[in-house]
């Protein structure tokens, strides 16, 4: 199953928040969230996107709305009684750890008539960092995205995960109908107590989806119809500054390829993965999670 050509925006469903970043003696606040990062990344890659996410009516919510408007992403916002979500991130050797506020822990996404209309028109729907451990929300989501080309990144977070077994069940409810699944080491460890390679193989057995597995400094792999395609981390000029957006950039790059190029064989998927690795490498050479595009000529 591949994305269907259309001028309608890709719909991304998941989180939008403020990342409060502490790194040594410095601190900063940036707009973030995995789903938001994917949506803005898609637009930067030439694919229009609509984000369905919970956003409060507060100063943080204003910052999120302004950021999305500036980057050309349409927002369908679920109101939040607790204000906008916030993640306090402390960097240790460049790697983030997170603490979440009450709004993030009580996250909920409403899918009403407007959201269903956007989903029905979309060439594909991307879900990232959704509360899969909330059975009622999963049921509503599954009904809304039925028969749409679907891409899912489970993206559980320590501090938000209330029931790992329920989260896994909710995720696998959608996994069996996906076009693409994206997983990483945290998904494998938190949900399956396994390596990301073992999780990739498991998902390939239970789902017809193409499975994208990111593995940090060792690169990424794609399992496609029994073939495993691997790619190392791309080497670009300059030091690695911030790894926070690498996974989201990789996912956005692969989804953009699904919409724009529709890879259909091993060679095309290899080119897709190599491109995604270059984009991820460019992204981690900047502060924050905003997707970056390599300069012309960068390998």
C-alpha positions in Angstrom: 0.0 0.0 0.0 1.4 3.4 -1.0 0.3 7.0 -0.6 -2.2 8.1 -3.2 -1.2 11.1 -5.4 -3.3 14.2 -4.4 -3.0 17.9 -3.8 -4.6 17.5 -0.4 -2.3 17.8 2.7 -0.8 14.8 4.5 -2.5 14.6 7.9 -0.2 14.2 10.9 -1.8 13.2 14.2 0.0 13.4 17.5 1.8 15.8 19.8 2.7 19.5 19.7 4.5 21.0 22.7 7.2 23.4 24.0 10.6 21.8 24.5 12.4 23.5 27.4 16.0 22.5 26.7 18.7 22.6 29.4 22.2 21.9 28.3 24.9 22.7 30.8 24.6 26.3 31.8 22.4 27.2 28.8 18.7 26.9 28.4 16.2 27.6 25.6 12.5 27.1 24.7 11.6 25.8 21.3 8.4 24.6 19.7 8.5 20.8 19.2 6.7 17.5 19.6 7.3 14.5 17.3 4.2 14.9 15.2 4.8 18.7 14.9 8.3 18.0 13.8 7.2 15.6 11.1 4.5 18.0 9.8 6.9 20.9 9.5 9.6 18.6 8.1 7.1 17.5 5.4 6.4 21.1 4.4 10.2 21.8 4.2 10.4 18.9 1.8 7.7 20.2 -0.4 4.7 18.2 0.9 1.8 20.1 2.3 0.7 19.0 5.8 -2.1 19.4 8.4 -1.4 18.7 12.0 -4.1 17.4 14.4 -2.8 18.0 17.9 -3.7 19.2 21.4 -2.8 22.9 21.9 -3.8 25.1 24.8 -5.1 28.7 24.7 -2.1 30.1 26.5 1.2 31.8 25.7 2.8 28.4 24.8 -0.2 27.6 22.5 0.3 31.0 20.8 3.9 30.1 20.2 3.0 26.8 18.7 0.3 28.3 16.5 2.7 31.0 15.3 5.4 28.5 14.6 3.1 26.3 12.5 1.7 29.2 10.6 5.3 30.4 9.8 6.2 27.0 8.4 3.0 26.6 6.4 1.4 23.8 8.5 -2.4 24.0 9.0 -3.4 23.2 12.6 -6.6 21.4 13.7 -6.3 22.0 17.4 -7.9 19.9 20.2 -8.5 22.2 23.2 -6.6 21.4 26.4 -8.0 22.1 29.9 -4.5 22.1 31.3 -2.9 24.4 28.8 -0.2 23.4 26.3 2.1 20.4 26.7 5.6 21.0 27.8 8.7 18.8 27.9 11.7 19.8 30.1 14.7 18.3 28.4 18.1 17.9 30.0 21.0 17.0 27.7 23.6 14.5 28.8 26.4 14.2 26.2 23.9 15.6 23.6 21.2 13.1 24.3 17.9 14.3 25.8 16.0 13.1 28.8 12.5 14.4 29.4 10.0 15.4 32.2 6.5 16.4 31.2 3.9 18.8 32.6 0.3 17.9 33.6 -1.0 18.9 30.1 1.3 16.4 28.4 0.4 13.6 30.8 -3.3 14.3 30.3 -2.9 14.4 26.5 -6.0 13.8 24.5 -6.9 14.3 20.8 -10.4 15.0 19.6 -11.3 13.7 16.1 -14.6 15.4 15.0 -16.2 16.1 11.7 -13.5 18.6 10.5 -10.7 16.3 11.4 -12.4 13.3 9.7 -12.9 15.3 6.5 -9.2 16.2 6.4 -8.2 12.6 7.0 -10.6 11.3 4.3 -9.0 13.7 1.8 -5.3 13.0 2.7 -3.0 11.0 0.5 -1.8 9.4 3.7 -2.0 9.8 7.5 1.0 9.9 9.8 0.6 9.1 13.5 3.4 9.8 15.9 3.5 9.9 19.7 -0.2 9.2 20.1 -1.6 8.0 23.5 -2.0 4.3 22.4 -2.5 3.3 26.0 -5.9 5.1 26.0 -8.3 2.5 24.5 -11.1 4.9 23.8 -8.8 7.3 21.9 -7.4 4.4 19.9 -10.8 3.1 19.0 -11.8 6.6 17.7 -8.6 7.0 15.8 -8.8 3.5 14.2 -12.3 4.3 13.0 -11.3 7.7 11.6 -8.3 6.5 9.7 -9.9 3.3 8.3 -9.0 2.6 4.7 -6.5 5.5 4.5 -2.8 4.8 3.8 -1.3 4.9 7.3 2.1 5.5 8.7 2.7 5.0 12.4 5.6 5.8 14.7 4.5 4.6 18.2 7.1 6.8 20.0 6.3 6.0 23.7 7.9 8.4 26.2 9.1 7.6 29.7 7.0 9.9 31.8 4.0 9.6 29.5 3.7 5.9 29.3 1.0 4.7 31.8 0.6 1.1 30.7 3.1 -0.4 28.3 1.0 -3.5 27.6 -2.0 -1.4 26.8 0.1 0.9 24.6 1.5 -2.1 22.7 -2.0 -3.4 22.1 -3.2 -0.1 20.9 -0.2 0.3 18.6 -0.6 -3.2 17.1 -4.4 -2.5 16.5 -3.3 -0.1 13.8 0.0 -1.8 12.8 -1.8 -4.6 10.9 -3.3 -2.0 8.5 -0.2 0.2 8.0 1.7 1.1 4.8 4.7 2.0 6.9 5.8 1.5 10.5 8.7 3.4 12.0 10.4 2.2 15.2 13.5 2.9 17.1 15.5 1.6 20.1 13.2 3.3 22.7 10.1 1.6 21.2 11.9 -1.8 21.2 13.1 -1.4 24.8 10.0 0.1 26.4 7.3 -1.9 24.6 9.0 -5.2 23.7 12.1 -5.6 25.8 14.0 -6.4 22.6 16.5 -4.9 20.2 15.2 -2.7 17.4 16.3 -5.3 14.9 14.2 -7.9 16.6 11.3 -5.5 16.7 11.6 -4.8 13.0 11.5 -8.5 12.2 8.5 -9.0 14.5 6.5 -6.2 12.9 7.4 -7.5 9.4 5.8 -10.8 10.4 2.5 -9.4 11.8 2.0 -6.5 9.3 2.2 -6.0 5.5 3.8 -2.6 6.2 7.3 -1.5 5.1 9.2 -1.3 8.4 11.7 1.5 9.0 14.0 1.0 12.0 16.3 3.7 13.2 19.2 2.8 15.3 20.9 6.0 16.3 24.7 6.2 15.6 24.5 2.9 13.6 22.1 4.2 11.0 18.8 2.7 9.9 17.2 -0.2 8.0 14.1 -0.9 6.0 12.4 -4.3 5.8 10.5 -4.5 2.5 8.9 -7.7 1.3 11.5 -9.9 3.1 14.5 -7.8 2.0 16.4 -5.8 4.6 18.0 -2.6 3.3 20.5 -0.9 5.6 22.2 2.5 5.6 24.9 4.0 7.9 24.7 7.4 9.3 25.6 9.9 6.6 28.8 11.8 7.0 28.4 15.5 6.5 30.7 18.4 7.4 30.6 19.8 11.0 30.0 18.3 14.4 26.8 16.7 15.7 25.1 19.3 17.8 21.7 17.9 18.8 20.3 14.4 18.1 16.7 15.3 19.2 15.2 15.6 15.7 16.9 12.7 13.9 14.1 10.2 14.1 11.4 12.7 13.1 13.5 14.0 10.2 14.1 10.4 9.0 10.4 9.7 9.1 9.4 12.9 7.4 11.9 12.2 4.6 10.6 8.7 4.0 6.9 9.9 4.1 7.8 12.6 1.6 9.3 10.0 -0.7 6.1 7.9 -0.4 4.0 10.9 -1.5 6.4 12.3 -4.1 8.2 9.2 -5.6 6.3 6.1 -4.5 9.2 3.7 -4.1 8.2 0.2 -5.3 11.4 -2.0 -5.3 14.5 -2.6 -3.3 16.6 -0.1 -5.3 14.1 2.7 -4.9 13.7 2.0 -1.2 17.5 2.1 -0.9 17.6 5.5 -2.5 14.8 6.6 -0.2 16.7 5.4 2.9 20.0 7.0 1.8 18.2 10.3 1.3 16.6 10.1 4.7 20.0 9.5 6.3 21.4 12.6 4.6 18.5 14.7 5.9 18.8 13.3 9.4 22.6 14.0 9.4 21.9 17.6 8.3 19.3 17.9 11.1 21.5 16.8 13.9 24.1 19.4 13.0 21.8 22.2 14.3 20.2 22.9 17.7 16.6 21.8 18.0 14.5 19.3 16.1 13.7 21.3 12.9 14.4 19.2 9.8 17.3 20.5 7.8 18.1 19.8 4.1 21.7 19.1 3.2 23.5 21.7 1.1 23.9 20.8 -2.6 26.9 18.5 -3.1 27.0 17.2 0.5 27.3 13.4 0.5 
